Amino acid sequence: MRQKLQRLETHLVQLEQFRKRYTLEDVRSNPYLEWALRYGLLEAVQMVVDISCHLIVRDRIGTPETYASCVDLLEHAGYVTPDLAARLRGMVGLRNRLVHEYAFVDVSRLYAFLDHLEDFRAFLRQIAPRIT
């Protein structure tokens, strides 16, 4: 599990570098950059989901029916704050839209997620004490 935490931190550094290097217009004009942004965010969110679900099962907190319910259970168990849980549920919603293409996700919305990478770090800080 610690390796997954380290991978998430590495992804966050890469996403920060992406944000510094490319503007929204760069991403809009280059389909490869858009793909990189989509995939980078998707992987980072999926790692949050995987870690969350792992903790729920490992600690026998409950039986999640959805990825969002993993976040709910972490919140109810006190592993994450209610404020962070709300932001994590938003990430899960983005993940579902990207994976299942429920709705078109505008690249400007994806790019805006780069301004909220601290949410991922808050997740890491809040669950790190629970990782053995």
N, C-alpha and C positions, 0 to 999 in steps of 0.2 A: 504494500500500500504506500509506503514511503516513496517508492520509485514513481508511482503515479502522481504523488504530490510534487515531486521534483520535475516530472515531465510537464505538469501544468505550469509550474513556475517558468520553465524554459519556453513554453508556448507564449506566456505573457510577455516575456522579454522580446521574443520575436514579433509579437503583435505591436509592442511599443516601438520597435525599430521600424516596422512597416508604417506606422502612423507618422513617424518623423521623416521618413523617406518619401512617402507618396501623399499627394494631395487627393482630395475627393475627385477632382477633375482628372488626375492621372488614372485613378481607378475606373472612372466612368469611360475613359477613352481606350482602355486596354482590357480586353476580356480575360487575359491571363491574370492580371492583377485582381480583377473582380473575383475570379475563381479562387485565387490565393486567399483573399479576404474571407470569402464564404467558407472555405474549407478550414482556415485557421480558427475562425470563430466557432464553427461547428465542432471541431475537435476539442477546443477548450471547454465548451459547454458540455460536451459528452463526457469529458473527464470529471466535471463537477457532478454530473448525473451518476456516473459509475461509482465515484467515491461515496456519494450520498446513499445510493442503494446498498452498497457494500456495508456501510455502517449500520443501516437499518436491519439488515439480515444478521450481521455478526453480533449485534447487541440485542437482538430479538425485541426490537422496538415495536414492530407491527408488521402487517402484510400490505405493502403498497400495491395499489392497483394500476397506478400510472407513475410516470417519472415525477410529475408535479406532486403526487402524494408522498413520494420519498422526501421531498422538501418539507411538506406539511408535517410529516412524522418527525423529521429532524427538529423542526421548530417546536413542536409540542413536547419533545424530549429535552428541550433546552440546549441543543447542540448549536443552534444558530439563533440569532435575534429575530424578532418578527419583521423588523425593517429589512434585514438582509434576506430573509425568506421570501418576502414580496419581490425583491429584485431577482432572486434565483428563479422564482416561478416565471418571471418575464423571460429569463434566459431559456428556460425549458420550452416556453411557447415559441421563441425564435427557433430553437432547435427543431421543433416539430414542423414548423413552416418550411424550414430549409430542407429537411429530410423528405417530408411527404408532399411538399409543394402545395399545401392547402391554399396558399395565396401568394401572389408575387411579393417578394421582399425587395423593396427599392434599395439600391446600392447606397444611397445617402443614409438610410436607416442603419444599414450594416456599418458604414463608416463611423456613424455616431457612436456605435458600441465601443469603438476604440477610445472614446473619452470616458468610458466607465470600467476600465480594466481593474480599477481599485476594488470593484465588487468581487472579482475573482480572488483578489488578495485578501479581502475581508473574510471570504469563505475559508481560505487556507488558514488564516489566523484563528478563526473560531473553531475549526474542526481539528487542527493540528494536535491539541492536547488529547484528543480521543484516538489518535493513531498510535498503534503499538508496534 
